[in-house]
Amino acid sequence: MEIVIVVSCAFLVIALMKFLYDYLWIPLRIQQVLNSQGINGPPYRFIHGNNKEVSKMRMETMSKAMGLSHDIFPKVQPHLYSWINKYGKNFLYWNGVRPQLVITEAELVKEVMKNNENSFPKRKPTIYGKKLLGNGLVLIQGEKWVKRRKLANHAFHGESLKNMTPAIISSVETMLEKWEGGEGREIEVFREFRLLTSEVISRTAFGSTSEGIRDCVMEIVKSRENRVVNGEVEGFGNDFFGLLLNAYHGLDDRNRLSLEDLVDECKTFYFAGQETVNSLLGWTVFLLAIYGDWQEKARREVIDIFGDQNPRSEGIVKLKTIVSITSHHDPQLWGDDVHLFKPERFAEGIAEATKYNATAFFPFGLGPRSCVGMAFAMTETKIAISMILQRYTITLSPAYVHSPVASLTLQPQHGIQVILHSLHNDGLKYANPKNPSDIHQIK
C-alpha cells in the first residue's frame, strides 16, 4: 500500500514539475532571452498570458462607437496599438503560453514574407481554424502546398478567370434586381454583399446557384462523375470545382487529390472568397458614399469604358480609380496625412506611391504565399462596383454607426446602411457633396 502511495506521489510531483516547466519556466525563459535582445513587451501572466488584457481592451472599444474617422487602428486592434506605443515597433506578447512576436518594421516584414519565407513556417492552426478550413491551401505547407498552389494559380488567372466573368455579372444582376423599386430607401449593403459573394462563389467554383451547394460536396462529385460516365459531358468542367475533380481523378499519384483534400479546398475557397470580398465591397461602398467627388470620378470612368453595358473582361483592367480607393496606417511610411482619404496617392501606381517599398502596401500579402485569389477578388469587386455606379448614386444613411471591428476580416459591427438614388429617375434632384464634411466631419 505504501509503495502505491509513494509511486502516486512521484507521478504527481513529476506531472506538477512538467506543468510548471511548460507553463512557467519556458515562457519566462523565452521572455528573458528576447528582452536581452531588445525585444520587450507586456509581462507573461501565468497560464493565460496576456489574453485577459487583450479581451478587456477589445471589450472596451467594442462597447462604444467612434467618430467617422479613418484612424481605426486604436479601435480594431487596441492591444497592438497600445503596446506599439509603449514597447516600440517590434514586441513580444503572449496568447496563453504561446509567444507572439509582433514586427511592424518594413524591412523585417519583407525579410519574413519575401526573403526567408521557408525559415518562417506557418503556425499551428487553432481548433476552430482546422474545423473551418481543414487541410486547405491556407493551412498546409511543404510539397502539398506547392501542388495545391499550382492548381489554384491555374484556376484564378488567364482564360480561367475570364471564363468566370459572365457568372459574376449574373450574380450581380440578381442582386440589383432585388434592389429595383427600393430607390430612396435605406439598404444594409454589408448583408447584401455577403449574399452576393456567396452566390458568386457558388457559380464560379461549383457551377450552380447558392441553393445548389447546400447539399453535401459528395453529391456534386457523384453528379458530375455520372454525367461524364453517361456521356452527357466530356469533362468535369472548367470552374474551380472541375479543376479539383480533374486532380482527384488524376493518373499521377504525386499530384492526385484525396477526397478529403478536395472537400478541404472547397471549404477554403468558399470562406476565402466570400468573407474577404464581402468586406472589400462593403468598405468600398462606404467610402464612395462619403466621398461624393470620388464617387463621381469612379462613375465617369465606368461610363467612359462601359457606357450602359455590362462590364467586359478587356475593359475591367482599364479601371484605375476604383483600385485606388484604399489605405494603410503607418505615418512614417505615408506621411502625416496617413489617415486622410487620398486615392490620388496612387495616381502614378502603387510602386510610386510607396516609394518602391513593397512592405508599405500589401493588401493581398507578399511573397510566394500572397493571396492566390487576388485577381479574382479584384475582378469581382470591379464588376460589382461598376454595375452599381451605372445605376445608382450612394449616400451614407444617418442611421449608420461607425464601429469597425476585427473579426477574421475588418467588419462593421452594426452594418453599413446607405441610401440609393436611381440615376435613371428623371425626377431625381440630387447632387453629390463636393466635400466629405458636407455629410460628416472626417479627420
Number of C-alpha atoms within 10 A of each C-alpha: 5 7 8 9 10 11 11 12 12 12 12 12 12 12 12 12 14 13 12 14 13 14 19 17 14 13 22 17 11 14 21 13 11 15 14 10 8 11 18 20 21 16 14 22 19 14 17 15 21 20 17 13 14 16 12 12 17 19 12 11 18 16 8 11 14 14 14 16 14 15 17 18 18 14 21 20 16 20 19 17 14 14 19 17 9 13 15 16 16 17 22 21 23 22 16 18 21 13 16 12 14 18 16 14 13 15 13 14 17 18 15 17 19 18 13 12 15 13 10 10 12 12 7 10 15 9 9 9 13 14 12 14 22 22 23 23 24 21 16 17 16 9 11 15 17 14 16 21 17 11 16 19 13 15 24 21 16 11 11 16 19 15 16 25 20 16 21 25 19 15 24 22 17 13 18 16 9 10 14 10 9 13 16 14 13 17 19 16 20 24 14 17 22 19 16 24 29 21 24 28 26 24 23 23 23 22 20 16 17 17 10 13 15 9 9 10 17 12 11 16 16 11 13 19 16 13 14 15 12 10 9 10 13 10 16 19 17 19 20 25 25 19 18 28 22 16 19 19 16 13 10 10 11 10 16 19 22 15 15 13 18 21 20 21 23 23 20 19 20 19 17 18 21 22 18 18 24 26 18 20 22 25 21 17 23 20 19 22 25 25 23 22 17 23 24 17 12 23 23 16 19 28 15 10 17 17 12 12 11 15 20 15 16 9 11 18 11 11 16 16 19 22 15 17 21 16 18 16 18 16 11 9 17 18 10 10 12 17 19 14 18 15 15 13 16 19 13 9 13 17 13 12 17 16 11 11 16 17 21 23 22 13 13 14 15 17 17 14 15 14 16 21 19 17 15 21 22 18 19 25 22 21 21 23 19 22 23 20 22 20 18 17 22 24 25 22 19 12 12 16 18 18 22 22 20 15 10 8 13 16 22 19 15 16 19 26 23 24 20 22 19 21 15 10 11 7 8 11 7 10 9 19 18 13 14 17 12 13 18 14 11 16 13
